[in-house]
């Protein structure tokens, strides 16, 4: 049985992190695992909550980053410290259900190198609220952007901006994460496919954030700015043939 390292990048997720860790532990009850929280010195004290948990359970690890920030580098730091031969990472706002981790791991056990939780394969989807960061507009923009990226790169893969994944550690030793925010995932998945790694998608329903504010954006302008970087990443990968 594989040892699993679950990497959780956090910034101001004090209200989400405790129930999320407890839920993940419940899902992995029959699995050898570790949970690595990489916190960018959250002003709300997220790291303090994790530190207390660490005192009770040594399978929980805390990397508190002082003077350093960014989603991609946080995940990379977690990967570098991971001892498992399979690494999982996900958002920490409960939009990504912990029970899906088992489904991802089953695909790794079946022989896949990367198993991605996907909103855009049959059975997947998104919870849409009347207003706010989980409203119809962000959902439409995400769908359109993924549609464009699919046709720029490889349309057999659907959710290029998922960010919820299980990966064999050996893949991560050969392909390092590049980028600033969500575009790292487009880059990583496409380069993995170009190098011949076996990739599959598992459907999941992306839920609404429970507490706090999304780091992706809260208005149309912020979403467009993110989207421009995502599309440019796909264009670059297309032009360089995944290099």
ChimeraX commands (.cxc) that place a marker at each C-alpha (Angstrom):
marker #1 position 0.00,0.00,0.00 radius 0.5
marker #1 position 1.29,3.45,-0.92 radius 0.5
marker #1 position 2.12,6.06,1.69 radius 0.5
marker #1 position 0.21,9.21,0.82 radius 0.5
marker #1 position 1.38,12.77,1.42 radius 0.5
marker #1 position -1.46,15.31,1.36 radius 0.5
marker #1 position -0.19,18.85,0.74 radius 0.5
marker #1 position -2.46,21.70,1.81 radius 0.5
marker #1 position -1.34,25.23,0.82 radius 0.5
marker #1 position -3.00,27.81,3.08 radius 0.5
marker #1 position -3.40,31.54,3.51 radius 0.5
marker #1 position -6.06,32.80,5.90 radius 0.5
marker #1 position -7.98,29.54,6.16 radius 0.5
marker #1 position -8.31,29.42,9.96 radius 0.5
marker #1 position -11.99,28.47,9.91 radius 0.5
marker #1 position -11.57,25.76,7.26 radius 0.5
marker #1 position -8.33,24.03,8.13 radius 0.5
marker #1 position -9.32,22.10,11.28 radius 0.5
marker #1 position -12.49,20.46,9.90 radius 0.5
marker #1 position -10.71,19.82,6.59 radius 0.5
marker #1 position -7.80,17.99,8.24 radius 0.5
marker #1 position -10.16,15.95,10.40 radius 0.5
marker #1 position -12.19,15.00,7.32 radius 0.5
marker #1 position -9.06,13.99,5.40 radius 0.5
marker #1 position -7.89,11.88,8.33 radius 0.5
marker #1 position -11.25,10.15,8.43 radius 0.5
marker #1 position -11.03,9.36,4.70 radius 0.5
marker #1 position -7.48,8.01,5.02 radius 0.5
marker #1 position -8.14,6.02,8.16 radius 0.5
marker #1 position -6.99,2.75,6.57 radius 0.5
marker #1 position -4.05,4.31,4.72 radius 0.5
marker #1 position -0.52,5.26,5.75 radius 0.5
marker #1 position -0.41,9.01,5.34 radius 0.5
marker #1 position 0.95,12.38,6.34 radius 0.5
marker #1 position -0.66,15.81,6.02 radius 0.5
marker #1 position 1.62,18.73,5.18 radius 0.5
marker #1 position 0.18,22.21,5.66 radius 0.5
marker #1 position 2.22,24.92,3.93 radius 0.5
marker #1 position 1.09,28.24,5.36 radius 0.5
marker #1 position 2.22,31.66,4.13 radius 0.5
marker #1 position 2.31,33.10,7.66 radius 0.5
marker #1 position -1.44,33.74,7.63 radius 0.5
marker #1 position -2.43,36.88,9.57 radius 0.5
marker #1 position -5.55,35.06,10.78 radius 0.5
marker #1 position -3.40,32.47,12.58 radius 0.5
marker #1 position -4.09,29.44,10.40 radius 0.5
marker #1 position -0.63,28.14,11.26 radius 0.5
marker #1 position -1.44,28.29,15.00 radius 0.5
marker #1 position -4.38,25.92,14.52 radius 0.5
marker #1 position -2.14,23.48,12.64 radius 0.5
marker #1 position 0.61,23.80,15.21 radius 0.5
marker #1 position -1.80,22.67,17.95 radius 0.5
marker #1 position -2.92,19.72,15.86 radius 0.5
marker #1 position 0.72,18.80,15.26 radius 0.5
marker #1 position 1.26,18.54,19.02 radius 0.5
marker #1 position -1.44,15.84,19.14 radius 0.5
marker #1 position -0.66,13.98,15.90 radius 0.5
marker #1 position 2.83,13.74,14.40 radius 0.5
marker #1 position 1.37,12.75,11.03 radius 0.5
marker #1 position 0.47,16.41,10.65 radius 0.5
marker #1 position 3.32,18.68,9.56 radius 0.5
marker #1 position 3.49,22.46,9.36 radius 0.5
marker #1 position 5.67,24.52,7.07 radius 0.5
marker #1 position 5.24,28.14,8.10 radius 0.5
marker #1 position 6.76,30.33,5.40 radius 0.5
marker #1 position 8.05,33.70,6.55 radius 0.5
marker #1 position 8.70,36.30,3.87 radius 0.5
marker #1 position 7.58,33.96,1.11 radius 0.5
marker #1 position 4.24,33.59,-0.64 radius 0.5
marker #1 position 2.54,32.10,-3.67 radius 0.5
marker #1 position 0.42,29.05,-4.45 radius 0.5
marker #1 position 2.83,27.24,-6.76 radius 0.5
marker #1 position 5.88,27.67,-4.53 radius 0.5
marker #1 position 3.83,26.58,-1.50 radius 0.5
marker #1 position 2.78,23.35,-3.20 radius 0.5
marker #1 position 6.37,22.82,-4.38 radius 0.5
marker #1 position 7.71,23.23,-0.83 radius 0.5
marker #1 position 5.17,20.67,0.37 radius 0.5
marker #1 position 6.18,18.24,-2.37 radius 0.5
marker #1 position 9.86,18.65,-1.51 radius 0.5
marker #1 position 9.20,17.65,2.11 radius 0.5
marker #1 position 6.79,14.81,1.26 radius 0.5
marker #1 position 7.84,11.31,2.29 radius 0.5
marker #1 position 5.01,9.47,0.55 radius 0.5
marker #1 position 5.32,7.78,-2.83 radius 0.5
marker #1 position 2.01,9.39,-3.82 radius 0.5
marker #1 position 1.34,13.11,-3.34 radius 0.5
marker #1 position -2.12,14.67,-3.21 radius 0.5
marker #1 position -2.84,18.36,-3.15 radius 0.5
marker #1 position -6.08,20.33,-3.08 radius 0.5
marker #1 position -7.64,23.65,-2.09 radius 0.5
marker #1 position -8.37,24.18,1.59 radius 0.5
marker #1 position -11.78,25.86,1.41 radius 0.5
marker #1 position -13.90,22.68,1.20 radius 0.5
marker #1 position -14.76,23.30,-2.46 radius 0.5
marker #1 position -12.90,20.04,-3.11 radius 0.5
marker #1 position -14.49,17.14,-1.17 radius 0.5
marker #1 position -11.98,15.06,0.82 radius 0.5
marker #1 position -13.91,11.86,0.09 radius 0.5
marker #1 position -12.72,12.13,-3.52 radius 0.5
marker #1 position -9.14,11.50,-2.39 radius 0.5
marker #1 position -9.90,7.78,-2.17 radius 0.5
marker #1 position -11.19,7.75,-5.76 radius 0.5
marker #1 position -8.00,9.47,-6.93 radius 0.5
marker #1 position -5.81,6.99,-5.06 radius 0.5
marker #1 position -7.69,4.03,-6.52 radius 0.5
marker #1 position -6.75,5.22,-10.01 radius 0.5
marker #1 position -3.10,5.41,-8.96 radius 0.5
marker #1 position -3.39,1.84,-7.67 radius 0.5
marker #1 position -4.85,0.91,-11.08 radius 0.5
marker #1 position -1.62,2.02,-12.74 radius 0.5
marker #1 position -2.13,5.68,-13.60 radius 0.5
marker #1 position 0.65,8.17,-12.86 radius 0.5
marker #1 position -1.63,11.18,-12.41 radius 0.5
marker #1 position -5.26,11.12,-11.27 radius 0.5
marker #1 position -7.10,14.44,-11.51 radius 0.5
marker #1 position -10.43,15.39,-9.96 radius 0.5
marker #1 position -12.41,16.93,-12.81 radius 0.5
marker #1 position -15.47,19.17,-13.07 radius 0.5
marker #1 position -15.78,18.66,-16.80 radius 0.5
marker #1 position -16.10,14.90,-17.30 radius 0.5
marker #1 position -19.46,13.07,-17.00 radius 0.5
marker #1 position -20.53,13.10,-13.36 radius 0.5
marker #1 position -18.58,16.27,-12.57 radius 0.5
marker #1 position -19.88,19.79,-12.07 radius 0.5
marker #1 position -19.96,22.90,-9.94 radius 0.5
marker #1 position -22.24,24.27,-7.24 radius 0.5
marker #1 position -23.54,27.64,-8.46 radius 0.5
marker #1 position -24.90,30.25,-6.05 radius 0.5
marker #1 position -27.04,33.27,-6.89 radius 0.5
marker #1 position -24.21,35.72,-6.27 radius 0.5
marker #1 position -20.62,36.00,-5.03 radius 0.5
marker #1 position -17.46,34.08,-5.84 radius 0.5
marker #1 position -19.40,30.87,-6.59 radius 0.5
marker #1 position -21.98,32.50,-8.85 radius 0.5
marker #1 position -22.80,31.76,-12.49 radius 0.5
marker #1 position -20.26,34.19,-13.99 radius 0.5
marker #1 position -17.10,32.51,-12.58 radius 0.5
marker #1 position -18.50,29.11,-13.57 radius 0.5
marker #1 position -19.09,30.24,-17.16 radius 0.5
marker #1 position -15.65,31.86,-17.41 radius 0.5
marker #1 position -13.98,28.71,-16.06 radius 0.5
marker #1 position -15.83,26.49,-18.52 radius 0.5
marker #1 position -15.02,28.71,-21.51 radius 0.5
marker #1 position -11.38,29.00,-20.52 radius 0.5
marker #1 position -11.01,25.23,-20.18 radius 0.5
marker #1 position -12.75,24.76,-23.52 radius 0.5
marker #1 position -10.22,27.07,-25.21 radius 0.5
marker #1 position -7.27,25.40,-23.48 radius 0.5
marker #1 position -8.50,21.94,-24.49 radius 0.5
marker #1 position -8.50,22.94,-28.13 radius 0.5
marker #1 position -5.11,24.63,-27.88 radius 0.5
marker #1 position -3.48,21.63,-26.24 radius 0.5
marker #1 position -5.11,18.18,-25.94 radius 0.5
marker #1 position -8.90,17.92,-25.95 radius 0.5
marker #1 position -8.82,14.41,-24.44 radius 0.5
marker #1 position -8.12,16.09,-21.09 radius 0.5
marker #1 position -10.90,18.30,-19.73 radius 0.5
marker #1 position -10.11,20.14,-16.50 radius 0.5
marker #1 position -6.83,21.98,-16.99 radius 0.5
marker #1 position -7.47,24.24,-14.00 radius 0.5
marker #1 position -8.53,21.58,-11.49 radius 0.5
marker #1 position -5.79,21.83,-8.85 radius 0.5
marker #1 position -7.05,18.64,-7.15 radius 0.5
marker #1 position -4.76,15.73,-7.95 radius 0.5
marker #1 position -2.94,12.58,-6.85 radius 0.5
marker #1 position 0.49,12.03,-8.43 radius 0.5
marker #1 position 3.21,9.45,-8.11 radius 0.5
marker #1 position 6.22,11.08,-6.44 radius 0.5
marker #1 position 8.50,9.88,-9.25 radius 0.5
marker #1 position 6.59,12.08,-11.71 radius 0.5
marker #1 position 7.17,15.11,-9.50 radius 0.5
marker #1 position 10.88,14.32,-9.36 radius 0.5
marker #1 position 11.03,14.56,-13.15 radius 0.5
marker #1 position 8.59,17.43,-13.74 radius 0.5
marker #1 position 8.78,20.44,-11.43 radius 0.5
marker #1 position 5.91,22.86,-10.99 radius 0.5
marker #1 position 6.26,26.13,-12.88 radius 0.5
marker #1 position 4.19,29.28,-12.70 radius 0.5
marker #1 position 2.65,31.65,-10.19 radius 0.5
marker #1 position -0.96,30.69,-9.57 radius 0.5
marker #1 position -3.40,28.31,-11.28 radius 0.5
marker #1 position -1.54,28.28,-14.60 radius 0.5
marker #1 position 1.01,25.93,-13.01 radius 0.5
marker #1 position -1.58,23.14,-13.30 radius 0.5
marker #1 position -2.04,23.59,-17.06 radius 0.5
marker #1 position 1.73,23.47,-17.47 radius 0.5
marker #1 position 2.22,20.44,-15.23 radius 0.5
marker #1 position -0.55,18.25,-16.64 radius 0.5
marker #1 position 0.28,18.95,-20.28 radius 0.5
marker #1 position 4.01,18.36,-19.85 radius 0.5
marker #1 position 3.23,15.12,-18.01 radius 0.5
marker #1 position 1.09,13.93,-20.92 radius 0.5
marker #1 position 3.74,14.91,-23.46 radius 0.5
marker #1 position 6.31,12.87,-21.53 radius 0.5
marker #1 position 4.09,9.81,-21.77 radius 0.5
marker #1 position 2.79,9.56,-18.22 radius 0.5
marker #1 position -0.64,7.96,-17.83 radius 0.5
marker #1 position -3.23,10.55,-16.85 radius 0.5
marker #1 position -6.89,10.04,-15.94 radius 0.5
marker #1 position -9.74,12.18,-14.64 radius 0.5
marker #1 position -12.22,11.39,-11.86 radius 0.5
marker #1 position -15.49,13.35,-11.72 radius 0.5
marker #1 position -16.28,15.53,-8.73 radius 0.5
marker #1 position -18.68,18.31,-7.83 radius 0.5
marker #1 position -16.83,21.50,-6.95 radius 0.5
marker #1 position -18.65,22.95,-3.96 radius 0.5
marker #1 position -18.97,26.49,-2.64 radius 0.5
marker #1 position -16.27,27.88,-0.36 radius 0.5
marker #1 position -17.37,27.47,3.27 radius 0.5
marker #1 position -15.49,30.37,4.88 radius 0.5
marker #1 position -13.23,33.17,3.77 radius 0.5
marker #1 position -12.51,34.80,0.43 radius 0.5
marker #1 position -11.36,33.15,-2.80 radius 0.5
marker #1 position -7.77,33.85,-3.88 radius 0.5
marker #1 position -8.72,33.49,-7.55 radius 0.5
marker #1 position -10.75,36.69,-7.67 radius 0.5
marker #1 position -13.94,38.40,-6.64 radius 0.5
marker #1 position -14.86,40.43,-9.74 radius 0.5
marker #1 position -14.81,40.23,-13.53 radius 0.5
marker #1 position -11.55,42.16,-13.96 radius 0.5
marker #1 position -9.65,39.85,-11.60 radius 0.5
marker #1 position -11.00,36.76,-13.37 radius 0.5
marker #1 position -10.03,38.16,-16.77 radius 0.5
marker #1 position -6.49,38.90,-15.57 radius 0.5
marker #1 position -6.13,35.34,-14.30 radius 0.5
marker #1 position -7.61,33.98,-17.50 radius 0.5
marker #1 position -5.15,35.87,-19.68 radius 0.5
marker #1 position -2.24,34.23,-17.89 radius 0.5
marker #1 position -3.87,30.79,-18.25 radius 0.5
marker #1 position -4.42,31.23,-21.98 radius 0.5
marker #1 position -0.89,32.55,-22.50 radius 0.5
marker #1 position 0.49,29.50,-20.68 radius 0.5
marker #1 position -1.46,27.22,-23.04 radius 0.5
marker #1 position -0.21,29.15,-26.09 radius 0.5
marker #1 position 3.38,28.88,-24.88 radius 0.5
marker #1 position 3.03,25.14,-24.33 radius 0.5
marker #1 position 1.53,24.77,-27.80 radius 0.5
marker #1 position 4.35,26.69,-29.45 radius 0.5
marker #1 position 7.09,24.87,-27.51 radius 0.5
marker #1 position 5.44,21.43,-27.83 radius 0.5
marker #1 position 5.21,21.04,-24.07 radius 0.5
marker #1 position 8.73,22.07,-23.17 radius 0.5
marker link #1:1,2 radius 0.2
marker link #1:2,3 radius 0.2
marker link #1:3,4 radius 0.2
marker link #1:4,5 radius 0.2
marker link #1:5,6 radius 0.2
marker link #1:6,7 radius 0.2
marker link #1:7,8 radius 0.2
marker link #1:8,9 radius 0.2
marker link #1:9,10 radius 0.2
marker link #1:10,11 radius 0.2
marker link #1:11,12 radius 0.2
marker link #1:12,13 radius 0.2
marker link #1:13,14 radius 0.2
marker link #1:14,15 radius 0.2
marker link #1:15,16 radius 0.2
marker link #1:16,17 radius 0.2
marker link #1:17,18 radius 0.2
marker link #1:18,19 radius 0.2
marker link #1:19,20 radius 0.2
marker link #1:20,21 radius 0.2
marker link #1:21,22 radius 0.2
marker link #1:22,23 radius 0.2
marker link #1:23,24 radius 0.2
marker link #1:24,25 radius 0.2
marker link #1:25,26 radius 0.2
marker link #1:26,27 radius 0.2
marker link #1:27,28 radius 0.2
marker link #1:28,29 radius 0.2
marker link #1:29,30 radius 0.2
marker link #1:30,31 radius 0.2
marker link #1:31,32 radius 0.2
marker link #1:32,33 radius 0.2
marker link #1:33,34 radius 0.2
marker link #1:34,35 radius 0.2
marker link #1:35,36 radius 0.2
marker link #1:36,37 radius 0.2
marker link #1:37,38 radius 0.2
marker link #1:38,39 radius 0.2
marker link #1:39,40 radius 0.2
marker link #1:40,41 radius 0.2
marker link #1:41,42 radius 0.2
marker link #1:42,43 radius 0.2
marker link #1:43,44 radius 0.2
marker link #1:44,45 radius 0.2
marker link #1:45,46 radius 0.2
marker link #1:46,47 radius 0.2
marker link #1:47,48 radius 0.2
marker link #1:48,49 radius 0.2
marker link #1:49,50 radius 0.2
marker link #1:50,51 radius 0.2
marker link #1:51,52 radius 0.2
marker link #1:52,53 radius 0.2
marker link #1:53,54 radius 0.2
marker link #1:54,55 radius 0.2
marker link #1:55,56 radius 0.2
marker link #1:56,57 radius 0.2
marker link #1:57,58 radius 0.2
marker link #1:58,59 radius 0.2
marker link #1:59,60 radius 0.2
marker link #1:60,61 radius 0.2
marker link #1:61,62 radius 0.2
marker link #1:62,63 radius 0.2
marker link #1:63,64 radius 0.2
marker link #1:64,65 radius 0.2
marker link #1:65,66 radius 0.2
marker link #1:66,67 radius 0.2
marker link #1:67,68 radius 0.2
marker link #1:68,69 radius 0.2
marker link #1:69,70 radius 0.2
marker link #1:70,71 radius 0.2
marker link #1:71,72 radius 0.2
marker link #1:72,73 radius 0.2
marker link #1:73,74 radius 0.2
marker link #1:74,75 radius 0.2
marker link #1:75,76 radius 0.2
marker link #1:76,77 radius 0.2
marker link #1:77,78 radius 0.2
marker link #1:78,79 radius 0.2
marker link #1:79,80 radius 0.2
marker link #1:80,81 radius 0.2
marker link #1:81,82 radius 0.2
marker link #1:82,83 radius 0.2
marker link #1:83,84 radius 0.2
marker link #1:84,85 radius 0.2
marker link #1:85,86 radius 0.2
marker link #1:86,87 radius 0.2
marker link #1:87,88 radius 0.2
marker link #1:88,89 radius 0.2
marker link #1:89,90 radius 0.2
marker link #1:90,91 radius 0.2
marker link #1:91,92 radius 0.2
marker link #1:92,93 radius 0.2
marker link #1:93,94 radius 0.2
marker link #1:94,95 radius 0.2
marker link #1:95,96 radius 0.2
marker link #1:96,97 radius 0.2
marker link #1:97,98 radius 0.2
marker link #1:98,99 radius 0.2
marker link #1:99,100 radius 0.2
marker link #1:100,101 radius 0.2
marker link #1:101,102 radius 0.2
marker link #1:102,103 radius 0.2
marker link #1:103,104 radius 0.2
marker link #1:104,105 radius 0.2
marker link #1:105,106 radius 0.2
marker link #1:106,107 radius 0.2
marker link #1:107,108 radius 0.2
marker link #1:108,109 radius 0.2
marker link #1:109,110 radius 0.2
marker link #1:110,111 radius 0.2
marker link #1:111,112 radius 0.2
marker link #1:112,113 radius 0.2
marker link #1:113,114 radius 0.2
marker link #1:114,115 radius 0.2
marker link #1:115,116 radius 0.2
marker link #1:116,117 radius 0.2
marker link #1:117,118 radius 0.2
marker link #1:118,119 radius 0.2
marker link #1:119,120 radius 0.2
marker link #1:120,121 radius 0.2
marker link #1:121,122 radius 0.2
marker link #1:122,123 radius 0.2
marker link #1:123,124 radius 0.2
marker link #1:124,125 radius 0.2
marker link #1:125,126 radius 0.2
marker link #1:126,127 radius 0.2
marker link #1:127,128 radius 0.2
marker link #1:128,129 radius 0.2
marker link #1:129,130 radius 0.2
marker link #1:130,131 radius 0.2
marker link #1:131,132 radius 0.2
marker link #1:132,133 radius 0.2
marker link #1:133,134 radius 0.2
marker link #1:134,135 radius 0.2
marker link #1:135,136 radius 0.2
marker link #1:136,137 radius 0.2
marker link #1:137,138 radius 0.2
marker link #1:138,139 radius 0.2
marker link #1:139,140 radius 0.2
marker link #1:140,141 radius 0.2
marker link #1:141,142 radius 0.2
marker link #1:142,143 radius 0.2
marker link #1:143,144 radius 0.2
marker link #1:144,145 radius 0.2
marker link #1:145,146 radius 0.2
marker link #1:146,147 radius 0.2
marker link #1:147,148 radius 0.2
marker link #1:148,149 radius 0.2
marker link #1:149,150 radius 0.2
marker link #1:150,151 radius 0.2
marker link #1:151,152 radius 0.2
marker link #1:152,153 radius 0.2
marker link #1:153,154 radius 0.2
marker link #1:154,155 radius 0.2
marker link #1:155,156 radius 0.2
marker link #1:156,157 radius 0.2
marker link #1:157,158 radius 0.2
marker link #1:158,159 radius 0.2
marker link #1:159,160 radius 0.2
marker link #1:160,161 radius 0.2
marker link #1:161,162 radius 0.2
marker link #1:162,163 radius 0.2
marker link #1:163,164 radius 0.2
marker link #1:164,165 radius 0.2
marker link #1:165,166 radius 0.2
marker link #1:166,167 radius 0.2
marker link #1:167,168 radius 0.2
marker link #1:168,169 radius 0.2
marker link #1:169,170 radius 0.2
marker link #1:170,171 radius 0.2
marker link #1:171,172 radius 0.2
marker link #1:172,173 radius 0.2
marker link #1:173,174 radius 0.2
marker link #1:174,175 radius 0.2
marker link #1:175,176 radius 0.2
marker link #1:176,177 radius 0.2
marker link #1:177,178 radius 0.2
marker link #1:178,179 radius 0.2
marker link #1:179,180 radius 0.2
marker link #1:180,181 radius 0.2
marker link #1:181,182 radius 0.2
marker link #1:182,183 radius 0.2
marker link #1:183,184 radius 0.2
marker link #1:184,185 radius 0.2
marker link #1:185,186 radius 0.2
marker link #1:186,187 radius 0.2
marker link #1:187,188 radius 0.2
marker link #1:188,189 radius 0.2
marker link #1:189,190 radius 0.2
marker link #1:190,191 radius 0.2
marker link #1:191,192 radius 0.2
marker link #1:192,193 radius 0.2
marker link #1:193,194 radius 0.2
marker link #1:194,195 radius 0.2
marker link #1:195,196 radius 0.2
marker link #1:196,197 radius 0.2
marker link #1:197,198 radius 0.2
marker link #1:198,199 radius 0.2
marker link #1:199,200 radius 0.2
marker link #1:200,201 radius 0.2
marker link #1:201,202 radius 0.2
marker link #1:202,203 radius 0.2
marker link #1:203,204 radius 0.2
marker link #1:204,205 radius 0.2
marker link #1:205,206 radius 0.2
marker link #1:206,207 radius 0.2
marker link #1:207,208 radius 0.2
marker link #1:208,209 radius 0.2
marker link #1:209,210 radius 0.2
marker link #1:210,211 radius 0.2
marker link #1:211,212 radius 0.2
marker link #1:212,213 radius 0.2
marker link #1:213,214 radius 0.2
marker link #1:214,215 radius 0.2
marker link #1:215,216 radius 0.2
marker link #1:216,217 radius 0.2
marker link #1:217,218 radius 0.2
marker link #1:218,219 radius 0.2
marker link #1:219,220 radius 0.2
marker link #1:220,221 radius 0.2
marker link #1:221,222 radius 0.2
marker link #1:222,223 radius 0.2
marker link #1:223,224 radius 0.2
marker link #1:224,225 radius 0.2
marker link #1:225,226 radius 0.2
marker link #1:226,227 radius 0.2
marker link #1:227,228 radius 0.2
marker link #1:228,229 radius 0.2
marker link #1:229,230 radius 0.2
marker link #1:230,231 radius 0.2
marker link #1:231,232 radius 0.2
marker link #1:232,233 radius 0.2
marker link #1:233,234 radius 0.2
marker link #1:234,235 radius 0.2
marker link #1:235,236 radius 0.2
marker link #1:236,237 radius 0.2
marker link #1:237,238 radius 0.2
marker link #1:238,239 radius 0.2
marker link #1:239,240 radius 0.2
marker link #1:240,241 radius 0.2
marker link #1:241,242 radius 0.2
marker link #1:242,243 radius 0.2
view
